[in-house]
Amino acid sequence: MSVFLQLRMLLWKNYTIRRRNWGRVLVEIVWPLFLFIILMLVRTRNLKKYHHECTFEEKAMPSTGVLEFTRSFICTFNNTCHRTTWTEPRGLEKYNESYLNQLLDDIEETLLLTFDTEEKSQALVNVFKDLGTLKEVLDRIKAGNVQPPLDGFELGKVVSLFNNPEAFLQELEGFMEIRNITLTPNNVIALADANVKPELIDEEHFNQILQNPKLTLCNITLTKKFILNIASSDLEEILDSLCSLSVSDTLTAANIFADNINKTVLQEEMNKFIELNSGGELHFEDWNIMMKVSTVLVTELAKYESIQAFVSDLEDVLNELTSLIKDISSFQAPTLGEEGNESSNFTDLSFVSGLSRG
């Protein structure tokens, strides 16, 4: 069968189908005409609405940093449509060159270099856990629910915490002779043999110790409540002598205690006490690691110009705030109806106008 004969048979078939279905033929003709008529009406009756070219604001990707990504996400949340394709200033470009970005980059770089091992990172986690543990113990002390150790070493037995009690007493006695402290050896022995009972400190006295330790501990009425097994006369003489020390002498005495104390025994007994009252224990080795890391961190941060500029700006702001507070505190409103206050009124008005101008 030739191609022309096939085409003739196909056309004859289509013509026969449409001749038998006039409704279908009508729809095939009218429906396209109807659509074109709608388009013609839209074009001829001014139903068109022109929209300008739409350009959205630039948005930062997460790779630019958490701060810039969050700022960009919040500030461009409504997707404002702009006519122009360029806006001034471009936020992302300005941010990349900004002082804040440089400051954050320097801090991030220093932290990455400082916490370069898993040990240091875990030490930081343990330190935060210890802070929570200490908070639980402090809450129990405030509530008066402290449980003292029932067996083993007595935490309050001060003399047992030193490596060599005799050497400690001799060094302390020499310090007292140099400072002309009227404290007898019997007083020192009585203090060393005394028992400290922190569970006897109620919430009111605990808050007073936190607010003003020296004033509270030098009050013999309050001190006698948690320092036991010592005569009142000995305790009074000890407090009178110790509370009369200057700040430098107090630090020297504290160093004598720190040099002679057995840190291992102290840490073990502190953990016994804390475990009994909170269920956890302190990680003293991690605290030592974090102290070393903090020293290195501060040293490295001080090398960056952005940190130095930040500290300088912070000092300037604090100085300005201090000066402003002094000016406000010295400002007095003028009294109406009094003679001779014209110059005072003029000065006060000048000060107020100066504040308003910044």
C-alpha positions as CSV (number, residue, x, y, z in Angstrom):
1,M,0.0,0.0,0.0
2,S,1.4,3.3,-1.1
3,V,1.9,6.3,1.2
4,F,-0.8,8.4,-0.6
5,L,-3.3,5.6,-0.3
6,Q,-2.6,5.4,3.5
7,L,-3.1,9.1,3.9
8,R,-6.3,9.0,1.9
9,M,-7.7,6.2,4.1
10,L,-6.7,8.1,7.3
11,L,-8.4,11.3,6.2
12,W,-11.5,9.4,5.2
13,K,-11.6,7.8,8.6
14,N,-11.3,11.1,10.5
15,Y,-14.0,12.7,8.2
16,T,-16.4,9.8,8.9
17,I,-15.9,10.1,12.7
18,R,-16.5,13.8,12.8
19,R,-19.5,13.6,10.4
20,R,-21.1,11.1,12.9
21,N,-20.2,13.3,16.0
22,W,-21.2,16.9,15.2
23,G,-21.1,17.9,19.0
24,R,-17.4,17.0,19.2
25,V,-16.7,19.0,16.0
26,L,-18.4,22.0,17.4
27,V,-16.4,21.9,20.7
28,E,-13.2,21.5,18.8
29,I,-13.9,24.7,16.9
30,V,-15.6,26.9,19.5
31,W,-13.3,26.2,22.6
32,P,-10.1,27.6,21.0
33,L,-12.1,30.6,19.7
34,F,-13.4,31.2,23.2
35,L,-9.9,31.2,24.7
36,F,-8.6,33.6,22.0
37,I,-11.6,35.9,22.6
38,I,-10.6,36.1,26.3
39,L,-7.0,37.1,25.4
40,M,-8.3,39.7,23.0
41,L,-10.5,41.3,25.6
42,V,-7.6,41.4,28.1
43,R,-5.4,43.2,25.5
44,T,-8.1,45.6,24.3
45,R,-9.7,46.7,27.7
46,N,-6.5,47.7,29.5
47,L,-6.7,44.9,32.1
48,K,-2.9,44.6,32.2
49,K,-0.9,45.5,35.4
50,Y,2.7,46.2,35.0
51,H,5.2,45.0,37.6
52,H,8.7,46.4,37.9
53,E,11.8,44.2,37.9
54,C,12.1,42.5,41.3
55,T,15.4,42.2,43.1
56,F,15.6,40.6,46.5
57,E,18.1,41.5,49.2
58,E,21.3,39.5,49.5
59,K,21.1,36.7,52.1
60,A,24.1,35.1,53.9
61,M,24.6,31.4,53.8
62,P,25.4,29.4,57.0
63,S,29.1,29.2,55.9
64,T,29.5,33.0,56.6
65,G,29.0,32.3,60.4
66,V,26.2,31.9,62.9
67,L,26.0,35.7,63.7
68,E,25.8,36.9,60.1
69,F,23.5,34.1,59.0
70,T,21.0,34.8,61.9
71,R,21.1,38.6,61.2
72,S,20.6,38.1,57.5
73,F,17.7,35.6,58.1
74,I,15.9,37.9,60.5
75,C,16.4,41.2,58.5
76,T,15.3,39.7,55.2
77,F,12.5,37.5,56.4
78,N,9.8,39.4,54.5
79,N,11.6,39.1,51.2
80,T,11.2,42.8,50.2
81,C,11.1,43.3,46.4
82,H,13.4,46.2,45.2
83,R,13.4,47.9,41.8
84,T,17.2,48.2,41.5
85,T,19.6,45.3,41.3
86,W,22.2,47.0,43.7
87,T,21.7,48.5,47.1
88,E,24.0,50.7,49.1
89,P,25.5,49.6,51.5
90,R,25.8,45.9,50.9
91,G,25.4,44.4,54.3
92,L,27.4,41.2,53.8
93,E,30.4,43.0,52.3
94,K,30.3,45.6,55.1
95,Y,30.0,42.8,57.7
96,N,33.0,40.9,56.3
97,E,35.1,44.1,56.8
98,S,33.6,45.1,60.1
99,Y,35.3,45.3,63.5
100,L,32.8,42.9,65.0
101,N,33.5,40.2,62.4
102,Q,37.3,40.6,63.0
103,L,36.7,40.4,66.8
104,L,34.7,37.2,66.5
105,D,37.2,35.6,64.0
106,D,40.1,36.3,66.4
107,I,38.2,34.9,69.4
108,E,37.2,31.8,67.4
109,E,40.7,31.2,66.2
110,T,42.1,31.6,69.7
111,L,39.6,29.1,71.1
112,L,40.4,26.6,68.4
113,L,44.1,26.9,69.1
114,T,43.7,26.7,72.9
115,F,41.3,23.8,73.0
116,D,43.3,21.7,70.7
117,T,42.9,18.4,72.5
118,E,40.0,16.2,73.7
119,E,41.4,16.4,77.2
120,K,40.9,20.2,77.4
121,S,37.4,20.0,75.9
122,Q,36.4,17.4,78.4
123,A,37.9,19.4,81.2
124,L,35.7,22.4,80.3
125,V,32.6,20.1,80.3
126,N,33.6,18.7,83.8
127,V,34.2,22.2,85.2
128,F,30.6,23.2,84.2
129,K,29.3,20.0,85.8
130,D,31.2,20.9,89.0
131,L,29.6,24.3,89.0
132,G,26.2,22.6,89.0
133,T,27.3,20.3,91.8
134,L,28.6,23.2,93.9
135,K,25.2,25.0,93.4
136,E,23.4,22.0,94.8
137,V,25.7,22.0,97.9
138,L,25.1,25.7,98.4
139,D,21.4,25.2,98.1
140,R,21.5,22.6,100.8
141,I,23.6,24.8,103.0
142,K,21.1,27.6,102.6
143,A,18.2,25.2,103.4
144,G,20.1,23.9,106.5
145,N,20.0,20.3,105.1
146,V,23.8,19.6,105.1
147,Q,24.9,16.1,106.1
148,P,28.4,15.9,107.6
149,P,30.6,12.8,107.0
150,L,29.7,10.0,109.5
151,D,32.9,8.0,109.3
152,G,36.6,8.4,108.5
153,F,38.4,11.7,108.5
154,E,36.7,14.7,110.1
155,L,36.7,17.5,107.7
156,G,36.6,20.1,110.4
157,K,39.7,18.9,112.2
158,V,42.0,21.6,110.8
159,V,45.3,20.4,112.2
160,S,44.9,17.1,110.3
161,L,44.9,18.8,106.9
162,F,48.5,20.0,107.1
163,N,51.6,18.1,105.9
164,N,53.6,19.0,109.0
165,P,51.5,20.7,111.7
166,E,54.6,21.6,113.8
167,A,56.3,23.3,110.9
168,F,53.1,25.1,110.0
169,L,52.7,26.3,113.6
170,Q,56.3,27.5,113.7
171,E,56.0,29.4,110.4
172,L,52.7,30.9,111.6
173,E,54.3,31.9,114.9
174,G,57.1,33.7,113.1
175,F,54.7,35.6,110.9
176,M,52.8,36.7,114.0
177,E,55.9,37.9,115.7
178,I,56.9,40.0,112.7
179,R,53.4,41.6,112.5
180,N,53.2,42.1,116.3
181,I,50.1,39.9,116.5
182,T,49.2,39.2,120.1
183,L,48.3,35.6,119.6
184,T,49.7,32.9,122.0
185,P,50.7,29.4,120.9
186,N,47.9,28.1,123.0
187,N,45.4,30.1,120.9
188,V,46.9,28.6,117.7
189,I,46.7,25.1,119.1
190,A,43.1,25.6,120.2
191,L,42.2,26.8,116.8
192,A,43.9,23.9,115.1
193,D,42.1,21.4,117.4
194,A,38.7,23.1,116.8
195,N,36.0,21.4,114.7
196,V,34.2,23.3,112.0
197,K,30.6,22.3,111.4
198,P,29.3,23.9,108.2
199,E,26.0,22.1,108.6
200,L,25.2,24.4,111.6
201,I,25.3,27.5,109.4
202,D,21.7,28.6,108.6
203,E,20.6,30.5,105.5
204,E,20.7,34.0,107.1
205,H,24.3,33.6,108.3
206,F,25.3,32.0,105.0
207,N,24.0,35.0,103.1
208,Q,25.8,37.4,105.5
209,I,29.1,35.5,104.9
210,L,28.7,35.8,101.1
211,Q,27.9,39.6,101.4
212,N,30.6,40.5,103.9
213,P,32.9,37.6,104.9
214,K,35.2,39.5,107.1
215,L,32.5,41.4,109.1
216,T,30.5,38.2,109.6
217,L,33.4,35.9,110.6
218,C,34.8,38.5,112.9
219,N,31.5,38.4,114.8
220,I,32.1,36.0,117.7
221,T,28.4,35.4,118.3
222,L,28.0,34.1,114.8
223,T,31.3,32.3,114.6
224,K,30.7,30.3,117.8
225,K,27.7,28.6,116.2
226,F,29.8,26.6,113.7
227,I,33.3,26.5,115.3
228,L,33.1,24.0,118.2
229,N,35.4,22.5,120.8
230,I,37.2,25.8,121.5
231,A,37.0,28.1,124.5
232,S,35.2,31.5,124.0
233,S,38.2,33.4,125.4
234,D,40.6,31.7,122.9
235,L,38.2,32.3,120.0
236,E,37.7,35.9,121.0
237,E,41.5,36.5,121.2
238,I,42.0,34.8,117.8
239,L,39.3,36.9,116.1
240,D,40.5,40.1,117.6
241,S,44.0,39.4,116.3
242,L,43.1,38.1,112.8
243,C,40.4,40.7,112.1
244,S,42.9,43.5,112.8
245,L,45.2,42.3,109.9
246,S,45.5,44.5,106.8
247,V,44.7,43.1,103.3
248,S,48.4,42.4,102.5
249,D,48.9,40.6,105.9
250,T,45.8,38.6,105.3
251,L,47.1,37.4,101.9
252,T,50.4,36.5,103.5
253,A,48.7,34.4,106.1
254,A,46.6,32.7,103.5
255,N,49.8,31.8,101.5
256,I,51.2,30.2,104.7
257,F,48.1,28.0,104.9
258,A,48.2,27.2,101.2
259,D,51.9,26.2,101.3
260,N,51.5,23.9,104.3
261,I,48.2,22.3,103.6
262,N,47.9,18.7,102.2
263,K,46.0,19.4,99.0
264,T,45.4,15.7,98.3
265,V,43.8,15.0,101.7
266,L,41.8,18.2,101.4
267,Q,40.5,17.3,98.0
268,E,39.5,13.8,99.1
269,E,37.6,15.1,102.1
270,M,35.9,17.8,100.1
271,N,34.7,15.2,97.7
272,K,33.4,13.0,100.5
273,F,31.4,15.9,101.8
274,I,30.2,17.0,98.4
275,E,29.3,13.4,97.3
276,L,27.3,13.0,100.5
277,N,25.3,16.2,99.9
278,S,24.9,16.2,96.1
279,G,25.7,12.7,94.8
280,G,28.6,14.0,92.7
281,E,32.3,15.0,93.1
282,L,34.6,17.7,91.9
283,H,37.2,17.1,89.2
284,F,40.2,19.0,90.7
285,E,42.6,17.9,87.9
286,D,40.2,19.4,85.3
287,W,40.2,22.6,87.3
288,N,44.0,22.8,87.2
289,I,43.9,22.2,83.4
290,M,41.3,25.0,82.9
291,M,43.4,27.4,85.0
292,K,46.4,26.7,82.7
293,V,44.2,27.0,79.6
294,S,42.7,30.3,80.9
295,T,46.1,31.8,81.4
296,V,47.2,30.8,77.8
297,L,43.8,32.0,76.5
298,V,44.1,35.5,78.0
299,T,47.7,35.8,76.8
300,E,46.8,34.9,73.3
301,L,43.8,37.1,73.1
302,A,45.8,40.1,74.3
303,K,48.0,39.8,71.2
304,Y,45.1,40.7,68.8
305,E,44.5,44.3,67.8
306,S,40.8,43.7,67.7
307,I,40.8,42.6,71.4
308,Q,43.0,45.5,72.4
309,A,40.6,47.9,70.6
310,F,37.6,46.3,72.3
311,V,39.1,46.6,75.7
312,S,40.1,50.2,75.0
313,D,36.6,51.0,73.8
314,L,35.0,49.3,76.8
315,E,37.2,51.4,79.2
316,D,36.2,54.6,77.4
317,V,32.5,53.7,77.7
318,L,32.8,52.9,81.4
319,N,34.7,56.2,82.0
320,E,32.0,58.1,80.1
321,L,29.2,56.3,82.1
322,T,31.0,57.0,85.4
323,S,31.4,60.7,84.5
324,L,27.8,60.9,83.4
325,I,26.6,59.3,86.6
326,K,28.7,61.8,88.6
327,D,27.2,64.7,86.6
328,I,23.7,63.5,87.1
329,S,24.2,62.9,90.9
330,S,25.6,66.5,91.2
331,F,22.8,68.0,89.3
332,Q,20.2,69.8,91.4
333,A,16.9,71.2,90.1
334,P,16.6,75.0,90.7
335,T,14.1,76.3,93.3
336,L,11.5,78.7,91.9
337,G,10.9,82.0,93.7
338,E,14.3,82.3,95.3
339,E,16.4,85.3,94.7
340,G,19.9,85.0,93.4
341,N,19.3,81.8,91.6
342,E,19.6,83.1,88.0
343,S,23.2,81.9,87.6
344,S,22.3,78.5,89.1
345,N,19.4,78.2,86.7
346,F,21.5,79.1,83.8
347,T,24.2,76.5,84.7
348,D,21.6,73.8,85.2
349,L,19.9,74.5,81.9
350,S,23.3,74.5,80.1
351,F,24.0,71.0,81.7
352,V,20.7,69.7,80.5
353,S,21.2,71.0,77.0
354,G,24.6,69.4,77.0
355,L,23.2,66.1,77.9
356,S,20.5,66.3,75.2
357,R,23.2,67.0,72.6
358,G,25.2,64.0,73.8
